[in-house]
Amino acid sequence: MDSPTLPPPPPTELSQTLKRNIQAIEERRAKEASDATLEEKIAEAITSFTGSMRFVYLHLAVYGGWIVLNLGWIPITPPFDPTFVILAMVASVEAIFLSTFVLISQNRMSVAADKRADLDLQVSLLTEHELTKLTELVDSIADRLSVKPALSDMEVGEIKRDIAPEAVLDEIESKQRETAKKLDQR
């Protein structure tokens, strides 16, 4: 009978490197938030509010009340928009502004995402370079100790080759063009 899988015990403490990285990320986010222009902060606040359930409830109340009033269901108040033309106009103008605020916020988030992607790429390239150098070092130690690696010489040679990011990007773009060309021919 299989025993249930138990979660690993919680770590007693994070390493100093992890703590420093977390602090650096939080400081960067705080700096980016403080560097935002007034317009960006306003757009972010509006987008945050319009993406909440409070906004939904507010709209249910306002538009629901508008509709109930203009259907004539409340005899003490005469309809002021019986064809709902004004409601449609208000909703359209609101939609225009809300979509603009959302786009402003998305543009700001896109810039932040691009920065994170650049950082990820830089870290990946640095890691790749460091692993290549470590592989060369381990291979040299193995040669000096006359230890035969389990990998073939070809595999070790491939691992020891430094990767040129430009060549990788060129190859990716070439494959994307080929795929697009094949799709266009269909």
Backbone as JSON Lines, residues from 0, in Angstrom:
{"i":0,"aa":"M","n":[0.84,-1.18,0.0],"ca":[0.0,0.0,0.0],"c":[0.88,1.24,0.0]}
{"i":1,"aa":"D","n":[0.56,2.17,-0.9],"ca":[1.34,3.39,-0.99],"c":[1.01,4.31,0.17]}
{"i":2,"aa":"S","n":[2.05,4.9,0.7],"ca":[1.82,5.88,1.77],"c":[1.55,7.23,1.12]}
{"i":3,"aa":"P","n":[0.79,8.09,1.8],"ca":[0.49,9.39,1.21],"c":[1.76,10.24,1.09]}
{"i":4,"aa":"T","n":[1.77,11.03,0.06],"ca":[2.91,11.92,-0.13],"c":[2.81,13.06,0.87]}
{"i":5,"aa":"L","n":[3.86,13.29,1.58],"ca":[3.89,14.36,2.56],"c":[4.64,15.55,2.0]}
{"i":6,"aa":"P","n":[4.19,16.75,2.32],"ca":[4.93,17.92,1.83],"c":[6.28,18.02,2.53]}
{"i":7,"aa":"P","n":[7.24,18.61,1.85],"ca":[8.55,18.75,2.48],"c":[8.45,19.69,3.68]}
{"i":8,"aa":"P","n":[9.32,19.52,4.64],"ca":[9.27,20.42,5.79],"c":[9.62,21.84,5.36]}
{"i":9,"aa":"P","n":[9.05,22.84,6.02],"ca":[9.36,24.21,5.63],"c":[10.82,24.53,5.93]}
{"i":10,"aa":"P","n":[11.43,25.35,5.09],"ca":[12.83,25.7,5.36],"c":[12.91,26.51,6.66]}
{"i":11,"aa":"T","n":[13.98,26.29,7.37],"ca":[14.12,27.01,8.63],"c":[14.38,28.49,8.39]}
{"i":12,"aa":"E","n":[15.11,28.79,7.33],"ca":[15.41,30.19,7.04],"c":[15.85,30.32,5.59]}
{"i":13,"aa":"L","n":[15.53,31.45,4.98],"ca":[15.99,31.71,3.63],"c":[17.46,32.09,3.65]}
{"i":14,"aa":"S","n":[18.13,31.78,2.55],"ca":[19.55,32.16,2.48],"c":[19.66,33.68,2.36]}
{"i":15,"aa":"Q","n":[20.81,34.19,2.69],"ca":[21.04,35.63,2.6],"c":[20.9,36.12,1.17]}
{"i":16,"aa":"T","n":[21.32,35.29,0.21],"ca":[21.2,35.68,-1.19],"c":[19.74,35.84,-1.59]}
{"i":17,"aa":"L","n":[18.89,34.89,-1.18],"ca":[17.47,34.99,-1.49],"c":[16.85,36.21,-0.83]}
{"i":18,"aa":"K","n":[17.21,36.47,0.42],"ca":[16.68,37.65,1.12],"c":[17.1,38.93,0.39]}
{"i":19,"aa":"R","n":[18.35,38.98,-0.05],"ca":[18.84,40.15,-0.76],"c":[18.12,40.32,-2.08]}
{"i":20,"aa":"N","n":[17.89,39.21,-2.8],"ca":[17.18,39.28,-4.08],"c":[15.75,39.75,-3.89]}
{"i":21,"aa":"I","n":[15.06,39.23,-2.89],"ca":[13.69,39.64,-2.61],"c":[13.64,41.12,-2.28]}
{"i":22,"aa":"Q","n":[14.57,41.57,-1.45],"ca":[14.62,42.98,-1.08],"c":[14.89,43.85,-2.3]}
{"i":23,"aa":"A","n":[15.81,43.41,-3.17],"ca":[16.14,44.19,-4.38],"c":[14.92,44.3,-5.3]}
{"i":24,"aa":"I","n":[14.19,43.22,-5.44],"ca":[12.99,43.24,-6.3],"c":[11.94,44.19,-5.72]}
{"i":25,"aa":"E","n":[11.71,44.09,-4.42],"ca":[10.72,44.96,-3.78],"c":[11.13,46.43,-3.86]}
{"i":26,"aa":"E","n":[12.42,46.71,-3.67],"ca":[12.89,48.09,-3.79],"c":[12.71,48.61,-5.21]}
{"i":27,"aa":"R","n":[12.96,47.76,-6.2],"ca":[12.81,48.16,-7.6],"c":[11.35,48.44,-7.92]}
{"i":28,"aa":"R","n":[10.46,47.58,-7.44],"ca":[9.03,47.79,-7.68],"c":[8.55,49.08,-7.02]}
{"i":29,"aa":"A","n":[9.03,49.34,-5.79],"ca":[8.65,50.57,-5.09],"c":[9.17,51.79,-5.84]}
{"i":30,"aa":"K","n":[10.39,51.69,-6.36],"ca":[10.97,52.82,-7.12],"c":[10.18,53.05,-8.4]}
{"i":31,"aa":"E","n":[9.83,51.99,-9.11],"ca":[9.05,52.14,-10.33],"c":[7.68,52.73,-10.04]}
{"i":32,"aa":"A","n":[7.07,52.33,-8.92],"ca":[5.76,52.88,-8.55],"c":[5.89,54.37,-8.21]}
{"i":33,"aa":"S","n":[6.97,54.74,-7.53],"ca":[7.13,56.15,-7.17],"c":[7.54,57.0,-8.38]}
{"i":34,"aa":"D","n":[8.16,56.38,-9.37],"ca":[8.58,57.1,-10.58],"c":[7.43,57.3,-11.57]}
{"i":35,"aa":"A","n":[6.29,56.65,-11.33],"ca":[5.15,56.77,-12.24],"c":[4.66,58.21,-12.25]}
{"i":36,"aa":"T","n":[4.26,58.66,-13.42],"ca":[3.73,60.01,-13.54],"c":[2.36,60.08,-12.88]}
{"i":37,"aa":"L","n":[1.9,61.29,-12.62],"ca":[0.59,61.48,-12.02],"c":[-0.49,60.84,-12.9]}
{"i":38,"aa":"E","n":[-0.37,61.03,-14.21],"ca":[-1.35,60.46,-15.13],"c":[-1.36,58.93,-15.04]}
{"i":39,"aa":"E","n":[-0.18,58.32,-14.95],"ca":[-0.1,56.87,-14.84],"c":[-0.71,56.38,-13.53]}
{"i":40,"aa":"K","n":[-0.46,57.13,-12.45],"ca":[-1.03,56.75,-11.15],"c":[-2.55,56.85,-11.17]}
{"i":41,"aa":"I","n":[-3.06,57.9,-11.8],"ca":[-4.52,58.06,-11.91],"c":[-5.11,56.92,-12.75]}
{"i":42,"aa":"A","n":[-4.48,56.64,-13.89],"ca":[-4.96,55.56,-14.75],"c":[-4.92,54.22,-14.01]}
{"i":43,"aa":"E","n":[-3.87,53.99,-13.25],"ca":[-3.75,52.74,-12.49],"c":[-4.84,52.64,-11.42]}
{"i":44,"aa":"A","n":[-5.11,53.76,-10.74],"ca":[-6.15,53.76,-9.7],"c":[-7.53,53.5,-10.33]}
{"i":45,"aa":"I","n":[-7.79,54.14,-11.45],"ca":[-9.08,53.93,-12.13],"c":[-9.2,52.49,-12.62]}
{"i":46,"aa":"T","n":[-8.14,51.98,-13.21],"ca":[-8.15,50.6,-13.71],"c":[-8.33,49.62,-12.55]}
{"i":47,"aa":"S","n":[-7.68,49.91,-11.44],"ca":[-7.81,49.04,-10.27],"c":[-9.26,49.03,-9.77]}
{"i":48,"aa":"F","n":[-9.86,50.22,-9.7],"ca":[-11.25,50.29,-9.23],"c":[-12.2,49.63,-10.22]}
{"i":49,"aa":"T","n":[-12.01,49.9,-11.5],"ca":[-12.94,49.34,-12.49],"c":[-12.79,47.83,-12.64]}
{"i":50,"aa":"G","n":[-11.71,47.29,-12.15],"ca":[-11.53,45.84,-12.18],"c":[-11.98,45.17,-10.89]}
{"i":51,"aa":"S","n":[-12.79,45.87,-10.1],"ca":[-13.21,45.32,-8.81],"c":[-14.71,45.01,-8.81]}
{"i":52,"aa":"M","n":[-15.12,44.23,-7.84],"ca":[-16.54,43.91,-7.7],"c":[-17.32,45.15,-7.23]}
{"i":53,"aa":"R","n":[-16.68,46.07,-6.52],"ca":[-17.37,47.3,-6.13],"c":[-17.86,48.04,-7.37]}
{"i":54,"aa":"F","n":[-17.03,48.05,-8.42],"ca":[-17.41,48.7,-9.67],"c":[-18.62,48.0,-10.29]}
{"i":55,"aa":"V","n":[-18.62,46.68,-10.24],"ca":[-19.74,45.91,-10.78],"c":[-21.02,46.24,-10.0]}
{"i":56,"aa":"Y","n":[-20.92,46.24,-8.68],"ca":[-22.1,46.55,-7.86],"c":[-22.6,47.97,-8.12]}
{"i":57,"aa":"L","n":[-21.68,48.91,-8.25],"ca":[-22.06,50.29,-8.54],"c":[-22.82,50.36,-9.87]}
{"i":58,"aa":"H","n":[-22.31,49.66,-10.88],"ca":[-22.98,49.66,-12.18],"c":[-24.33,48.96,-12.14]}
{"i":59,"aa":"L","n":[-24.39,47.88,-11.4],"ca":[-25.69,47.22,-11.26],"c":[-26.71,48.17,-10.65]}
{"i":60,"aa":"A","n":[-26.29,48.92,-9.64],"ca":[-27.21,49.86,-8.97],"c":[-27.57,51.01,-9.9]}
{"i":61,"aa":"V","n":[-26.57,51.65,-10.51],"ca":[-26.83,52.83,-11.34],"c":[-27.63,52.46,-12.6]}
{"i":62,"aa":"Y","n":[-27.1,51.48,-13.35],"ca":[-27.8,51.12,-14.59],"c":[-29.13,50.43,-14.31]}
{"i":63,"aa":"G","n":[-29.15,49.6,-13.27],"ca":[-30.42,48.96,-12.9],"c":[-31.46,49.99,-12.5]}
{"i":64,"aa":"G","n":[-31.05,50.98,-11.69],"ca":[-31.96,52.05,-11.3],"c":[-32.42,52.86,-12.5]}
{"i":65,"aa":"W","n":[-31.5,53.18,-13.4],"ca":[-31.81,53.93,-14.62],"c":[-32.88,53.2,-15.43]}
{"i":66,"aa":"I","n":[-32.66,51.88,-15.6],"ca":[-33.59,51.08,-16.4],"c":[-34.96,51.02,-15.72]}
{"i":67,"aa":"V","n":[-34.97,50.76,-14.42],"ca":[-36.24,50.66,-13.69],"c":[-37.0,51.99,-13.77]}
{"i":68,"aa":"L","n":[-36.29,53.11,-13.58],"ca":[-36.94,54.42,-13.65],"c":[-37.52,54.68,-15.04]}
{"i":69,"aa":"N","n":[-36.77,54.32,-16.07],"ca":[-37.21,54.65,-17.43],"c":[-38.15,53.63,-18.05]}
{"i":70,"aa":"L","n":[-38.37,52.53,-17.39],"ca":[-39.4,51.59,-17.83],"c":[-40.76,51.99,-17.27]}
{"i":71,"aa":"G","n":[-40.78,52.98,-16.36],"ca":[-42.02,53.46,-15.79],"c":[-42.55,52.58,-14.68]}
{"i":72,"aa":"W","n":[-41.71,51.78,-14.09],"ca":[-42.13,50.87,-13.03],"c":[-42.36,51.59,-11.7]}
{"i":73,"aa":"I","n":[-41.83,52.79,-11.58],"ca":[-42.03,53.58,-10.36],"c":[-42.94,54.74,-10.74]}
{"i":74,"aa":"P","n":[-44.21,54.67,-10.32],"ca":[-45.21,55.65,-10.8],"c":[-44.93,57.09,-10.36]}
{"i":75,"aa":"I","n":[-44.2,57.3,-9.29],"ca":[-44.01,58.68,-8.81],"c":[-42.93,59.43,-9.58]}
{"i":76,"aa":"T","n":[-42.14,58.74,-10.4],"ca":[-41.1,59.41,-11.19],"c":[-41.34,59.14,-12.67]}
{"i":77,"aa":"P","n":[-41.45,60.2,-13.44],"ca":[-41.66,60.01,-14.88],"c":[-40.35,59.58,-15.56]}
{"i":78,"aa":"P","n":[-40.41,58.76,-16.6],"ca":[-39.2,58.37,-17.34],"c":[-38.51,59.6,-17.96]}
{"i":79,"aa":"F","n":[-37.21,59.7,-17.82],"ca":[-36.46,60.81,-18.42],"c":[-35.66,60.34,-19.63]}
{"i":80,"aa":"D","n":[-35.55,59.01,-19.84],"ca":[-34.84,58.44,-20.98],"c":[-35.58,57.19,-21.45]}
{"i":81,"aa":"P","n":[-36.82,57.35,-21.94],"ca":[-37.63,56.17,-22.26],"c":[-37.06,55.32,-23.38]}
{"i":82,"aa":"T","n":[-36.26,55.89,-24.27],"ca":[-35.68,55.1,-25.36],"c":[-34.27,54.6,-25.03]}
{"i":83,"aa":"F","n":[-33.77,54.96,-23.88],"ca":[-32.44,54.57,-23.39],"c":[-31.3,55.1,-24.26]}
{"i":84,"aa":"V","n":[-31.56,56.14,-25.02],"ca":[-30.52,56.74,-25.87],"c":[-29.44,57.37,-24.99]}
{"i":85,"aa":"I","n":[-29.86,58.08,-23.96],"ca":[-28.88,58.72,-23.07],"c":[-28.05,57.65,-22.35]}
{"i":86,"aa":"L","n":[-28.69,56.59,-21.9],"ca":[-27.98,55.49,-21.24],"c":[-26.94,54.89,-22.18]}
{"i":87,"aa":"A","n":[-27.32,54.66,-23.42],"ca":[-26.4,54.1,-24.4],"c":[-25.21,55.02,-24.63]}
{"i":88,"aa":"M","n":[-25.49,56.35,-24.71],"ca":[-24.41,57.31,-24.91],"c":[-23.47,57.33,-23.7]}
{"i":89,"aa":"V","n":[-24.04,57.36,-22.5],"ca":[-23.22,57.37,-21.28],"c":[-22.35,56.1,-21.22]}
{"i":90,"aa":"A","n":[-22.96,54.96,-21.5],"ca":[-22.22,53.7,-21.48],"c":[-21.1,53.68,-22.53]}
{"i":91,"aa":"S","n":[-21.38,54.24,-23.71],"ca":[-20.36,54.28,-24.78],"c":[-19.19,55.18,-24.4]}
{"i":92,"aa":"V","n":[-19.5,56.35,-23.88],"ca":[-18.42,57.28,-23.47],"c":[-17.61,56.65,-22.34]}
{"i":93,"aa":"E","n":[-18.31,56.04,-21.4],"ca":[-17.6,55.37,-20.29],"c":[-16.68,54.28,-20.82]}
{"i":94,"aa":"A","n":[-17.17,53.49,-21.77],"ca":[-16.37,52.41,-22.34],"c":[-15.13,52.95,-23.04]}
{"i":95,"aa":"I","n":[-15.26,54.06,-23.73],"ca":[-14.11,54.67,-24.4],"c":[-13.05,55.06,-23.38]}
{"i":96,"aa":"F","n":[-13.47,55.74,-22.32],"ca":[-12.5,56.17,-21.32],"c":[-11.9,54.99,-20.56]}
{"i":97,"aa":"L","n":[-12.74,54.03,-20.2],"ca":[-12.22,52.88,-19.46],"c":[-11.21,52.09,-20.29]}
{"i":98,"aa":"S","n":[-11.5,51.91,-21.56],"ca":[-10.55,51.17,-22.4],"c":[-9.23,51.94,-22.53]}
{"i":99,"aa":"T","n":[-9.31,53.27,-22.57],"ca":[-8.09,54.07,-22.62],"c":[-7.28,53.91,-21.34]}
{"i":100,"aa":"F","n":[-7.94,53.96,-20.19],"ca":[-7.23,53.77,-18.92],"c":[-6.61,52.39,-18.82]}
{"i":101,"aa":"V","n":[-7.33,51.38,-19.29],"ca":[-6.79,50.02,-19.28],"c":[-5.56,49.94,-20.18]}
{"i":102,"aa":"L","n":[-5.61,50.55,-21.35],"ca":[-4.46,50.53,-22.26],"c":[-3.25,51.24,-21.65]}
{"i":103,"aa":"I","n":[-3.48,52.36,-20.98],"ca":[-2.39,53.07,-20.31],"c":[-1.74,52.15,-19.27]}
{"i":104,"aa":"S","n":[-2.57,51.49,-18.46],"ca":[-2.04,50.58,-17.44],"c":[-1.32,49.4,-18.07]}
{"i":105,"aa":"Q","n":[-1.87,48.86,-19.15],"ca":[-1.23,47.74,-19.83],"c":[0.1,48.14,-20.43]}
{"i":106,"aa":"N","n":[0.19,49.34,-20.98],"ca":[1.46,49.8,-21.52],"c":[2.52,49.88,-20.44]}
{"i":107,"aa":"R","n":[2.13,50.39,-19.28],"ca":[3.06,50.49,-18.16],"c":[3.5,49.1,-17.7]}
{"i":108,"aa":"M","n":[2.54,48.16,-17.61],"ca":[2.87,46.8,-17.21],"c":[3.75,46.12,-18.26]}
{"i":109,"aa":"S","n":[3.51,46.45,-19.53],"ca":[4.32,45.88,-20.61],"c":[5.77,46.32,-20.51]}
{"i":110,"aa":"V","n":[5.98,47.59,-20.18],"ca":[7.35,48.09,-20.01],"c":[8.04,47.34,-18.87]}
{"i":111,"aa":"A","n":[7.32,47.16,-17.75],"ca":[7.89,46.43,-16.61],"c":[8.17,44.97,-16.99]}
{"i":112,"aa":"A","n":[7.26,44.35,-17.75],"ca":[7.46,42.96,-18.17],"c":[8.66,42.85,-19.11]}
{"i":113,"aa":"D","n":[8.84,43.84,-19.99],"ca":[10.0,43.84,-20.88],"c":[11.3,43.93,-20.08]}
{"i":114,"aa":"K","n":[11.3,44.75,-19.04],"ca":[12.49,44.87,-18.19],"c":[12.79,43.53,-17.51]}
{"i":115,"aa":"R","n":[11.74,42.87,-16.99],"ca":[11.94,41.58,-16.34],"c":[12.42,40.53,-17.35]}
{"i":116,"aa":"A","n":[11.88,40.57,-18.55],"ca":[12.31,39.62,-19.59],"c":[13.78,39.86,-19.95]}
{"i":117,"aa":"D","n":[14.17,41.13,-20.04],"ca":[15.58,41.44,-20.32],"c":[16.47,40.93,-19.2]}
{"i":118,"aa":"L","n":[16.04,41.12,-17.95],"ca":[16.81,40.63,-16.81],"c":[16.91,39.11,-16.86]}
{"i":119,"aa":"D","n":[15.78,38.44,-17.14],"ca":[15.79,36.98,-17.25],"c":[16.76,36.52,-18.33]}
{"i":120,"aa":"L","n":[16.73,37.2,-19.46],"ca":[17.63,36.84,-20.55],"c":[19.09,37.03,-20.14]}
{"i":121,"aa":"Q","n":[19.38,38.16,-19.5],"ca":[20.75,38.42,-19.06],"c":[21.22,37.37,-18.06]}
{"i":122,"aa":"V","n":[20.37,37.02,-17.11],"ca":[20.73,36.0,-16.12],"c":[20.92,34.65,-16.81]}
{"i":123,"aa":"S","n":[20.04,34.31,-17.75],"ca":[20.17,33.05,-18.48],"c":[21.46,33.0,-19.28]}
{"i":124,"aa":"L","n":[21.79,34.1,-19.96],"ca":[23.03,34.14,-20.73],"c":[24.25,34.03,-19.82]}
{"i":125,"aa":"L","n":[24.21,34.71,-18.69],"ca":[25.31,34.63,-17.73],"c":[25.43,33.21,-17.19]}
{"i":126,"aa":"T","n":[24.3,32.59,-16.86],"ca":[24.31,31.21,-16.36],"c":[24.87,30.27,-17.41]}
{"i":127,"aa":"E","n":[24.44,30.43,-18.65],"ca":[24.95,29.59,-19.74],"c":[26.47,29.74,-19.87]}
{"i":128,"aa":"H","n":[26.93,30.97,-19.82],"ca":[28.38,31.23,-19.93],"c":[29.13,30.6,-18.75]}
{"i":129,"aa":"E","n":[28.6,30.78,-17.55],"ca":[29.26,30.23,-16.36],"c":[29.27,28.71,-16.41]}
{"i":130,"aa":"L","n":[28.17,28.09,-16.84],"ca":[28.12,26.62,-16.94],"c":[29.11,26.12,-17.98]}
{"i":131,"aa":"T","n":[29.24,26.84,-19.07],"ca":[30.22,26.47,-20.09],"c":[31.63,26.48,-19.51]}
{"i":132,"aa":"K","n":[31.95,27.54,-18.77],"ca":[33.29,27.64,-18.16],"c":[33.49,26.56,-17.1]}
{"i":133,"aa":"L","n":[32.44,26.27,-16.31],"ca":[32.56,25.2,-15.31],"c":[32.75,23.84,-15.98]}
{"i":134,"aa":"T","n":[32.07,23.63,-17.1],"ca":[32.24,22.37,-17.84],"c":[33.67,22.24,-18.33]}
{"i":135,"aa":"E","n":[34.23,23.33,-18.85],"ca":[35.62,23.32,-19.29],"c":[36.55,22.99,-18.12]}
{"i":136,"aa":"L","n":[36.27,23.58,-16.96],"ca":[37.1,23.34,-15.78],"c":[37.0,21.89,-15.33]}
{"i":137,"aa":"V","n":[35.78,21.37,-15.26],"ca":[35.58,19.97,-14.85],"c":[36.23,19.03,-15.86]}
{"i":138,"aa":"D","n":[36.12,19.35,-17.14],"ca":[36.76,18.53,-18.17],"c":[38.28,18.54,-18.02]}
{"i":139,"aa":"S","n":[38.83,19.71,-17.71],"ca":[40.28,19.8,-17.49],"c":[40.7,18.99,-16.27]}
{"i":140,"aa":"I","n":[39.91,19.07,-15.2],"ca":[40.22,18.28,-13.99],"c":[40.14,16.8,-14.31]}
{"i":141,"aa":"A","n":[39.1,16.39,-15.07],"ca":[38.95,14.98,-15.45],"c":[40.14,14.53,-16.28]}
{"i":142,"aa":"D","n":[40.61,15.36,-17.22],"ca":[41.78,15.01,-18.02],"c":[43.01,14.84,-17.13]}
{"i":143,"aa":"R","n":[43.18,15.77,-16.2],"ca":[44.36,15.74,-15.32],"c":[44.35,14.5,-14.43]}
{"i":144,"aa":"L","n":[43.15,14.07,-14.01],"ca":[43.03,12.89,-13.15],"c":[42.84,11.61,-13.95]}
{"i":145,"aa":"S","n":[42.86,11.73,-15.28],"ca":[42.66,10.59,-16.19],"c":[41.32,9.9,-15.94]}
{"i":146,"aa":"V","n":[40.29,10.7,-15.74],"ca":[38.94,10.17,-15.56],"c":[38.2,10.32,-16.88]}
{"i":147,"aa":"K","n":[37.63,9.22,-17.34],"ca":[36.91,9.25,-18.6],"c":[35.45,9.62,-18.31]}
{"i":148,"aa":"P","n":[34.94,10.69,-18.94],"ca":[33.56,11.1,-18.68],"c":[32.56,10.1,-19.27]}
{"i":149,"aa":"A","n":[31.38,10.05,-18.68],"ca":[30.34,9.15,-19.17],"c":[29.78,9.63,-20.51]}
{"i":150,"aa":"L","n":[29.91,10.92,-20.78],"ca":[29.43,11.48,-22.04],"c":[30.45,11.24,-23.14]}
{"i":151,"aa":"S","n":[30.01,11.23,-24.37],"ca":[30.93,11.09,-25.5],"c":[31.73,12.38,-25.66]}
{"i":152,"aa":"D","n":[32.85,12.29,-26.34],"ca":[33.67,13.48,-26.58],"c":[32.89,14.54,-27.34]}
{"i":153,"aa":"M","n":[32.0,14.09,-28.24],"ca":[31.2,15.04,-29.01],"c":[30.24,15.8,-28.09]}
{"i":154,"aa":"E","n":[29.61,15.07,-27.16],"ca":[28.68,15.71,-26.23],"c":[29.41,16.7,-25.32]}
{"i":155,"aa":"V","n":[30.58,16.31,-24.83],"ca":[31.37,17.21,-23.97],"c":[31.79,18.43,-24.77]}
{"i":156,"aa":"G","n":[32.19,18.23,-26.01],"ca":[32.57,19.36,-26.86],"c":[31.42,20.31,-27.09]}
{"i":157,"aa":"E","n":[30.21,19.77,-27.28],"ca":[29.03,20.61,-27.46],"c":[28.73,21.42,-26.21]}
{"i":158,"aa":"I","n":[28.85,20.77,-25.06],"ca":[28.55,21.45,-23.8],"c":[29.57,22.56,-23.55]}
{"i":159,"aa":"K","n":[30.8,22.37,-23.95],"ca":[31.85,23.35,-23.7],"c":[31.8,24.55,-24.65]}
{"i":160,"aa":"R","n":[31.02,24.43,-25.72],"ca":[30.92,25.55,-26.67],"c":[30.08,26.68,-26.1]}
{"i":161,"aa":"D","n":[30.61,27.87,-26.17],"ca":[29.86,29.04,-25.72],"c":[28.75,29.32,-26.74]}
{"i":162,"aa":"I","n":[27.61,29.76,-26.26],"ca":[26.46,30.04,-27.11],"c":[26.45,31.53,-27.45]}
{"i":163,"aa":"A","n":[26.31,31.83,-28.72],"ca":[26.19,33.23,-29.15],"c":[24.7,33.56,-29.23]}
{"i":164,"aa":"P","n":[24.21,34.46,-28.38],"ca":[22.78,34.76,-28.39],"c":[22.29,35.28,-29.73]}
{"i":165,"aa":"E","n":[23.15,36.02,-30.43],"ca":[22.76,36.55,-31.74],"c":[22.46,35.42,-32.71]}
{"i":166,"aa":"A","n":[23.29,34.37,-32.67],"ca":[23.08,33.22,-33.57],"c":[21.77,32.5,-33.22]}
{"i":167,"aa":"V","n":[21.48,32.38,-31.93],"ca":[20.24,31.72,-31.51],"c":[19.04,32.54,-31.98]}
{"i":168,"aa":"L","n":[19.09,33.85,-31.77],"ca":[17.99,34.72,-32.21],"c":[17.81,34.67,-33.72]}
{"i":169,"aa":"D","n":[18.92,34.68,-34.45],"ca":[18.85,34.58,-35.92],"c":[18.18,33.27,-36.35]}
{"i":170,"aa":"E","n":[18.53,32.18,-35.68],"ca":[17.95,30.88,-36.02],"c":[16.46,30.85,-35.7]}
{"i":171,"aa":"I","n":[16.07,31.4,-34.56],"ca":[14.65,31.45,-34.18],"c":[13.87,32.26,-35.2]}
{"i":172,"aa":"E","n":[14.39,33.43,-35.57],"ca":[13.7,34.28,-36.54],"c":[13.61,33.6,-37.9]}
{"i":173,"aa":"S","n":[14.66,32.89,-38.28],"ca":[14.65,32.17,-39.55],"c":[13.56,31.1,-39.55]}
{"i":174,"aa":"K","n":[13.45,30.35,-38.46],"ca":[12.43,29.3,-38.36],"c":[11.03,29.92,-38.35]}
{"i":175,"aa":"Q","n":[10.87,31.06,-37.68],"ca":[9.57,31.73,-37.66],"c":[9.18,32.2,-39.06]}
{"i":176,"aa":"R","n":[10.15,32.72,-39.83],"ca":[9.85,33.15,-41.2],"c":[9.46,31.96,-42.06]}
{"i":177,"aa":"E","n":[10.18,30.83,-41.9],"ca":[9.86,29.62,-42.65],"c":[8.44,29.14,-42.34]}
{"i":178,"aa":"T","n":[8.08,29.13,-41.06],"ca":[6.75,28.69,-40.65],"c":[5.69,29.63,-41.2]}
{"i":179,"aa":"A","n":[5.93,30.94,-41.12],"ca":[4.97,31.92,-41.64],"c":[4.8,31.75,-43.15]}
{"i":180,"aa":"K","n":[5.91,31.49,-43.82],"ca":[5.86,31.31,-45.28],"c":[5.03,30.07,-45.63]}
{"i":181,"aa":"K","n":[5.21,28.98,-44.88],"ca":[4.45,27.76,-45.14],"c":[2.96,28.0,-44.88]}
{"i":182,"aa":"L","n":[2.65,28.75,-43.82],"ca":[1.25,29.05,-43.52],"c":[0.62,29.93,-44.58]}
{"i":183,"aa":"D","n":[1.4,30.86,-45.13],"ca":[0.89,31.74,-46.19],"c":[0.61,30.98,-47.47]}
{"i":184,"aa":"Q","n":[1.37,29.9,-47.71],"ca":[1.21,29.13,-48.95],"c":[-0.03,28.24,-48.91]}
{"i":185,"aa":"R","n":[-0.6,28.06,-47.74],"ca":[-1.79,27.17,-47.61],"c":[-2.98,27.82,-48.16]}
